Amino acid sequence: MDQNTKSRRFLGYTTSVGVAVLVIYFSITAVQGPYGLRNLFKLEQREIELQAKLARVTQQRIEAQNRTMRLSDQYLDLDLLDEQARKVLGYIRSDEIIIQ
């Protein structure tokens, strides 16, 4: 073999090794990097958890608004008012049974 053939082979091997290293690097980065698949799955799971929490908090807010509206001056729910007053003051009627 002459020197020119050896140089071409060496250049070919070096290029192949370089390309292989780059492919491995980008593959690992695509899976484990800051914008990789692993973090994508974590973010999607966190999004699902936060959406569930938002739904719970929204439901609690709606219930609180409903109770507030029922105790307002415009719409007074006497049963709810009676329940809240007896709960706060600790009163019971003679025909009631308390279960704790």
Rosetta blueprint (number, residue, H / E / L):
1 M L
2 D L
3 Q H
4 N H
5 T H
6 K H
7 S H
8 R H
9 R H
10 F H
11 L H
12 G H
13 Y H
14 T H
15 T H
16 S H
17 V H
18 G H
19 V H
20 A H
21 V H
22 L H
23 V H
24 I H
25 Y H
26 F H
27 S H
28 I H
29 T H
30 A H
31 V H
32 Q H
33 G L
34 P L
35 Y L
36 G L
37 L H
38 R H
39 N H
40 L H
41 F H
42 K H
43 L H
44 E H
45 Q H
46 R H
47 E H
48 I H
49 E H
50 L H
51 Q H
52 A H
53 K H
54 L H
55 A H
56 R H
57 V H
58 T H
59 Q H
60 Q H
61 R H
62 I H
63 E H
64 A H
65 Q H
66 N H
67 R H
68 T H
69 M H
70 R H
71 L E
72 S L
73 D L
74 Q L
75 Y L
76 L E
77 D L
78 L H
79 D H
80 L H
81 L H
82 D H
83 E H
84 Q H
85 A H
86 R H
87 K H
88 V H
89 L H
90 G L
91 Y L
92 I L
93 R L
94 S L
95 D L
96 E L
97 I L
98 I L
99 I L
100 Q L
